[in-house]
Amino acid sequence: MWKAKTCFRQIYLTVLIRRYSRVAPPPSSVIRVTNNVAHLGPPKQGPLPRQLISLPPFPGHPLPGKNAGADGDDGDSGGHVTAISWVKYYFEEIYDKAIQTHFTKGLVQMEFRGRRDASREKEDGAIPMRKIKHNEVMQIGDKIWLPVSIAEMRISKRYDTIPSGTLYPNADEIAYLQRLVRFKDSAIIVLNKPPKLPVKGNVPIHNSMDALAAAALSFGNDEGPRLVHRLDRETSGLLVMGRTKESIDYLHSVFSDYKGRNSSCKAWNKACEAMYQQYWALVIGSPKEKEGLISAPLSKVLLDDGKTDRVVLAQGSGFEASQDAITEYKVLGPKINGCSWVELRPITSRKHQLRVHCAEALGTPIVGDYKYGWFVHKRWKQMPQVDIEPTTGKPYKLRRPEGLDVQKGSVLSKVPLLHLHCREMVLPNIAKFLHVMNQQETEPLHTGIIDKPDLLRFVASMPSHMKISWNLMSSYLV
């Protein structure tokens, strides 16, 4: 009886195996050996899809600092701007070899333009794109997409050095401030301000930007440049200063809410309408809507100590003084480690506008903003950070590249610094319009002045602590 059962079982298994192999082969499996023990399991999953970042639409005018007619891959022969030249300008701090590698591997794509967009629109709503080469000529409105890995910037081992700063800076401090200059002409100076450097000084502060600029940034003028707008002490990024009284007046009108549109010069009015500032910020949590417009008036209140004031959202009762405040925002990626990157574009210029809108209007305060997000910071540090990848449903793994000192104020340090950076700015070409406005109607403009662009675009690299956070949290899918 026992032999009969054994024989029947062998026949059944043989038939099952043959039937299985002929009709539906078993799922593929891989044998892995760990510590001399073999394990049978499913095949190793392939790489997750790349997270992409988009550059702004190509403006169509020459790039500042680029010489028309230069030869080579980085040149813009015949006045044309190539794709690699536009990417190198936008990511100036990245090595040229790294940018070229992305083009060589076919990782750089461009949105289809013109009528081809509608015919190639995908069913899932994805943007139709095509791979491009480094020497493709850019046209107005072209939008390039590329992996966030291209923005993984080299990080210095030391903090961004801040000069001790006095009313009479020494040679080293002057050289340091001059290295911050991103652009300079007869009308304006544009700097990449580091964090912790105050912009406007008072009695106890002597190392502010306006105090040091007179000695370090005059560049041969009788007087140093003057501030036309401000950044918070802990905020980094692009800062514009006027070099002459006329340019300062024009810049004040540009940075006002009216943006200097009352001129009789149509080109000036159009350039002022195109002017914008764009910030990158790392916020705790993620806004419910991926992009939108925040229109929330702000008012200033005095705290119980009678000395400290704070900006809050206006209650709308009509009994308090308030100012209109409008901000455009866009989420750059999913939430990782409880945080997400957000792009902010202020339409109005109010004190602490971006910080209050992020903390109170969106409910996602900026990392390192303890003035407007202290209680959220406290809960964020206490709760476990588990975020799920939307396509696979699996938890993210936070990257920890070797050699990164995460205690340099990054998102993983015990006390992170403020993660708010003025990344990009587009301004009217003040030097050109000064000639245009002052020129007599009967006198023709000089050819060199006419050829100058109406708009200037500037991009500033992030400070070290934000670079570390970007490297930790942005290229998880690459």
C-alpha positions in Angstrom: 0.0 0.0 0.0 2.8 2.4 1.0 4.7 1.7 -2.3 1.5 2.3 -4.3 1.0 5.7 -2.7 4.7 6.6 -3.3 4.4 5.6 -7.0 1.2 7.5 -7.5 2.7 10.7 -5.9 5.8 10.5 -8.2 3.5 10.1 -11.3 1.4 13.1 -10.2 4.4 15.3 -9.6 5.8 14.3 -13.0 2.6 15.1 -14.8 2.3 18.4 -12.9 5.8 19.4 -13.7 5.4 18.5 -17.4 2.0 20.3 -17.6 3.5 23.4 -15.8 6.5 23.5 -18.1 4.5 23.2 -21.2 1.5 25.5 -20.4 2.7 28.1 -17.9 6.4 28.2 -16.9 7.1 29.0 -13.3 7.9 32.7 -12.5 11.6 33.6 -13.0 13.7 33.4 -9.9 17.3 34.2 -8.9 19.5 32.3 -6.5 21.4 34.7 -4.2 24.2 33.6 -1.9 24.6 35.5 1.4 27.1 34.3 4.0 27.5 31.0 2.1 23.7 30.4 2.3 21.8 30.2 -1.0 18.4 31.9 -1.2 15.8 31.5 -3.9 13.9 34.7 -4.6 12.5 37.0 -7.2 14.8 38.8 -9.6 16.4 42.1 -8.4 14.2 45.1 -9.3 15.5 47.5 -11.9 16.3 51.2 -11.2 13.3 53.4 -10.3 12.4 56.1 -12.8 14.4 59.2 -12.8 13.2 62.3 -11.1 13.3 65.2 -13.6 13.7 68.9 -13.1 12.8 71.6 -15.8 14.7 74.7 -16.7 12.6 77.9 -17.4 11.5 78.5 -20.9 14.3 79.9 -23.1 14.0 83.7 -23.1 15.4 84.1 -26.6 17.9 86.8 -25.8 21.7 86.5 -25.5 23.0 85.2 -22.1 25.0 87.7 -20.0 28.7 87.0 -20.2 28.4 85.0 -23.4 30.3 86.2 -26.5 28.5 85.7 -29.7 30.5 84.0 -32.3 32.6 81.9 -29.9 33.7 78.5 -31.2 33.4 75.1 -29.5 30.6 73.3 -27.7 30.1 76.2 -25.2 29.9 78.8 -27.8 26.9 80.4 -29.5 28.1 80.7 -33.1 26.2 83.2 -35.2 24.4 84.6 -32.2 22.6 81.3 -31.6 22.4 79.7 -28.1 22.9 75.9 -28.0 21.2 73.6 -25.5 24.4 72.8 -23.6 25.2 76.5 -23.4 21.8 77.2 -21.8 22.2 74.3 -19.3 25.8 75.4 -18.4 24.6 78.9 -17.8 21.7 77.8 -15.6 24.0 75.4 -13.6 27.1 77.4 -13.7 28.6 75.7 -10.6 28.4 72.2 -12.2 31.5 70.8 -13.9 31.3 71.0 -17.7 32.2 67.3 -18.0 29.2 66.3 -15.9 26.8 68.3 -18.1 28.3 66.9 -21.3 27.9 63.4 -19.9 24.2 63.9 -19.4 23.9 64.9 -23.1 26.0 62.0 -24.2 23.9 59.5 -22.4 20.7 60.9 -23.8 19.3 62.1 -20.5 18.5 65.6 -21.6 15.0 66.1 -23.2 12.9 68.9 -24.6 9.2 69.4 -24.8 7.7 69.2 -28.2 6.9 72.7 -29.4 4.4 74.0 -31.9 1.5 72.0 -33.3 3.2 68.7 -32.5 2.1 69.0 -28.8 -1.5 68.2 -29.5 -0.9 65.2 -31.8 1.6 63.6 -29.5 -0.3 64.2 -26.2 -0.2 61.0 -24.2 -3.2 59.3 -22.7 -1.8 59.5 -19.1 -1.4 63.3 -19.4 2.4 63.1 -19.5 4.3 65.9 -21.3 5.5 64.7 -24.7 9.3 65.1 -24.9 12.2 64.1 -27.2 15.9 63.6 -26.6 18.2 66.4 -27.8 21.9 66.8 -28.6 24.2 69.3 -27.0 24.5 71.4 -30.2 20.8 71.8 -30.8 19.9 75.5 -31.3 17.5 76.9 -28.7 14.4 78.8 -29.8 12.1 81.1 -27.8 10.0 79.2 -25.3 11.9 75.9 -25.5 11.8 74.0 -22.2 14.5 71.5 -21.3 14.0 68.6 -18.8 16.9 66.7 -17.2 17.5 64.5 -14.2 18.0 66.1 -10.8 21.4 64.4 -10.7 22.8 67.2 -12.7 22.1 69.6 -9.8 24.2 67.4 -7.4 26.8 70.1 -6.7 30.2 69.6 -5.4 30.3 70.6 -1.7 33.2 72.3 -0.1 34.5 70.8 3.2 34.4 74.1 5.0 31.6 76.5 5.7 31.0 79.5 3.4 33.4 81.9 5.0 31.8 85.1 6.2 34.1 88.1 6.7 34.5 89.6 10.1 33.4 92.9 8.7 34.0 96.3 10.0 33.4 99.8 8.6 37.0 99.5 7.2 37.4 96.0 5.8 40.8 94.6 5.1 42.1 93.3 1.8 40.9 89.7 2.4 37.4 90.9 3.3 37.3 93.1 0.2 38.4 90.2 -2.0 35.8 87.9 -0.4 33.0 90.3 -1.2 34.1 90.8 -4.7 34.0 87.1 -5.3 30.3 87.2 -4.5 29.6 89.4 -7.5 27.7 87.6 -10.2 27.3 90.5 -12.6 28.4 94.1 -12.9 27.8 96.8 -15.4 27.6 100.6 -15.3 24.2 100.6 -13.6 23.9 97.6 -11.2 25.8 95.0 -9.3 24.3 91.5 -8.6 25.7 89.4 -5.8 25.1 85.9 -4.4 24.6 86.7 -0.7 25.7 83.9 1.7 23.5 83.1 4.8 24.2 84.8 8.1 25.3 88.0 6.4 22.9 90.9 7.3 21.8 93.2 4.4 20.9 96.3 6.4 22.9 97.3 9.4 22.0 99.3 12.5 24.0 100.5 15.5 25.2 97.1 16.9 25.8 95.7 13.4 28.9 96.8 11.5 29.4 93.9 9.0 26.2 94.4 7.0 26.2 94.4 3.2 25.4 98.1 2.8 28.2 99.1 5.2 30.8 96.9 3.5 29.7 97.7 -0.1 30.9 101.3 0.1 34.5 100.1 0.7 34.6 96.8 -1.2 32.2 97.2 -4.2 32.7 100.8 -5.5 35.0 99.5 -8.4 36.3 103.0 -9.1 33.1 105.0 -8.5 33.1 107.9 -6.0 30.4 106.2 -4.0 29.6 102.5 -3.3 26.4 100.8 -4.5 23.2 101.1 -2.6 20.5 98.5 -1.7 17.3 98.4 -3.7 15.7 95.4 -2.0 16.4 93.2 0.9 17.0 89.6 1.9 16.6 88.3 5.5 19.9 87.7 7.4 19.5 83.9 7.2 18.3 83.9 3.5 20.8 83.4 0.7 20.8 84.2 -3.0 20.7 87.0 -5.5 20.9 90.6 -4.2 20.8 93.6 -6.5 22.4 97.0 -5.8 22.3 100.2 -7.8 25.5 102.0 -8.7 24.2 105.4 -9.6 21.3 107.6 -8.4 19.4 107.1 -11.7 19.8 103.4 -11.7 18.7 103.2 -8.0 15.5 105.2 -8.8 14.8 102.8 -11.7 15.4 99.7 -9.6 13.2 101.0 -6.8 10.3 101.3 -9.4 11.1 97.8 -10.7 10.9 96.2 -7.2 7.8 98.1 -6.3 4.3 96.5 -6.7 3.7 98.7 -9.7 6.9 97.5 -11.3 7.6 100.8 -13.2 4.9 100.3 -15.8 3.8 103.9 -16.0 6.5 104.9 -18.5 5.8 106.1 -22.0 8.5 103.6 -23.3 6.6 100.4 -24.3 9.8 98.3 -24.3 10.5 99.3 -20.7 6.9 98.5 -19.6 7.2 95.1 -21.2 10.5 94.4 -19.6 9.1 95.3 -16.2 6.2 93.0 -16.7 8.7 90.1 -17.4 10.7 90.8 -14.2 10.4 88.1 -11.5 12.3 86.5 -8.6 12.3 82.7 -8.0 13.2 81.1 -4.7 14.0 77.5 -3.8 12.9 76.3 -0.3 12.8 73.0 1.6 9.7 72.8 3.7 8.5 70.4 6.4 5.6 68.4 4.9 4.2 68.9 1.5 1.4 71.3 0.3 -1.9 69.6 -0.6 -2.0 71.1 -4.0 1.2 70.7 -6.1 1.0 74.2 -7.4 -1.1 77.3 -6.9 -1.4 81.0 -6.0 -1.3 82.2 -2.4 -3.2 85.4 -1.9 -3.1 86.1 1.8 -2.7 89.7 3.2 -0.2 90.2 6.0 -0.2 92.4 9.1 2.4 93.1 11.8 1.6 92.5 15.5 3.6 93.3 18.6 4.3 90.5 21.0 3.7 90.5 24.7 7.2 91.7 25.5 6.4 95.0 23.8 9.6 95.0 21.8 9.4 92.1 19.3 7.1 92.3 16.3 5.9 89.4 14.1 4.3 89.2 10.7 1.1 87.1 10.6 -1.8 86.5 8.2 -4.4 89.3 8.4 -7.7 88.3 10.0 -9.7 90.3 7.5 -11.7 92.1 10.1 -10.9 95.5 8.6 -9.8 96.9 12.0 -6.1 96.1 11.5 -3.6 97.5 9.1 -2.7 94.9 6.4 -0.9 94.7 3.1 -1.8 92.5 0.1 0.7 89.6 -0.4 0.7 87.2 -3.3 3.0 84.3 -4.0 3.1 81.6 -6.7 4.3 78.2 -5.6 5.1 74.8 -7.2 6.2 71.6 -5.5 9.4 70.3 -7.2 9.2 66.7 -5.9 7.5 64.2 -3.5 8.0 64.2 0.2 11.2 62.6 1.5 12.1 62.3 5.2 9.1 64.4 6.0 10.2 67.3 3.7 9.7 68.5 0.1 11.4 71.0 -2.2 9.2 74.0 -3.3 9.7 76.7 -5.8 8.4 80.1 -4.7 7.8 83.2 -6.9 6.7 86.3 -4.9 4.4 88.7 -6.9 4.5 91.3 -4.1 7.4 92.3 -1.8 6.5 92.1 1.8 8.6 91.5 4.9 8.8 87.7 5.6 6.2 87.1 3.0 7.5 83.7 1.8 8.2 82.5 5.3 4.7 83.4 6.6 2.9 82.1 3.5 4.8 78.7 3.7 4.2 78.4 7.5 0.6 79.7 7.9 -1.0 79.6 4.5 0.4 76.3 3.3 1.0 74.8 6.7 4.5 73.7 5.7 7.1 76.0 7.3 10.6 76.3 5.8 13.3 74.1 7.3 15.3 76.2 9.7 12.6 78.8 10.2 12.2 78.7 14.0 10.4 82.1 14.1 7.4 81.0 12.2 7.6 77.2 12.4 9.0 76.3 15.9 6.2 74.0 17.0 6.2 72.1 13.6 10.0 71.7 13.9 9.5 70.2 17.3 6.9 67.6 16.1 8.9 66.9 12.9 12.0 65.9 14.9 10.0 63.6 17.2 7.9 61.7 14.7 9.2 58.8 12.5 9.9 59.8 8.9 8.5 57.1 6.6 7.5 58.3 3.1 6.1 56.0 0.4 7.2 56.1 -3.3 3.9 56.6 -5.2 4.6 54.3 -8.2 5.8 51.2 -6.3 4.2 51.8 -2.8 7.5 51.1 -1.1 9.3 53.4 1.4 12.0 55.7 0.2 15.6 55.2 1.2 17.4 58.4 2.2 20.7 58.7 0.3 23.8 59.2 2.4 26.7 59.9 -0.1 30.1 59.4 1.4 32.1 62.4 2.5 29.0 64.6 3.3 29.2 66.3 6.7 25.4 66.4 7.4 26.0 68.6 10.5 26.8 71.6 8.4 23.3 73.0 8.9 21.7 70.5 6.5 18.3 68.9 6.9 19.8 66.1 9.0 21.7 68.3 11.4 20.5 68.9 14.9 19.8 72.5 14.3 19.3 73.1 10.5 19.9 76.5 9.0 17.2 78.3 7.1 16.6 76.6 3.7 15.5 79.6 1.6 17.5 80.7 -1.4 16.9 83.3 -4.1 17.8 81.0 -7.0 16.9 83.0 -10.1 16.0 86.6 -11.1 15.1 88.3 -14.3 15.5 92.1 -14.5 15.2 94.8 -17.1 18.6 95.9 -18.5 18.8 99.1 -16.6 22.0 100.2 -18.3 20.4 100.0 -21.7 17.1 101.7 -20.7 19.0 104.6 -19.0 20.4 105.4 -22.5 17.0 104.9 -24.2 15.1 107.1 -21.7 17.6 109.9 -21.7 18.1 109.9 -25.5 16.6 112.8 -27.4 13.9 111.8 -29.9 15.9 113.4 -32.8 19.1 111.6 -32.0 19.5 108.0 -33.2 20.6 105.3 -30.7 24.1 103.9 -30.9 24.2 100.4 -32.6 25.9 98.9 -29.5 23.1 100.0 -27.3 20.3 98.7 -29.6 21.9 95.3 -29.7 21.9 94.9 -25.9 19.1 92.6 -24.5 16.1 94.2 -22.8 16.2 91.5 -20.0 19.0 90.1 -17.9 18.7 86.7 -16.3 20.7 85.6 -13.3 21.1 82.3 -11.5 22.9 81.7 -8.1 24.2 78.5 -6.7 22.8 77.3 -3.3 24.9 77.6 0.0 26.7 74.6 1.4 24.0 73.5 3.8 21.3 73.5 1.1 23.6 71.7 -1.3 24.0 68.9 1.2 20.3 68.7 1.8 19.7 68.6 -2.0 22.2 65.7 -2.4 20.6 63.8 0.4 17.0 64.2 -0.7 16.7 65.0 -4.4 18.4 62.2 -6.4 16.8 59.2 -4.7 15.3 57.9 -8.0 18.5 58.3 -10.0 
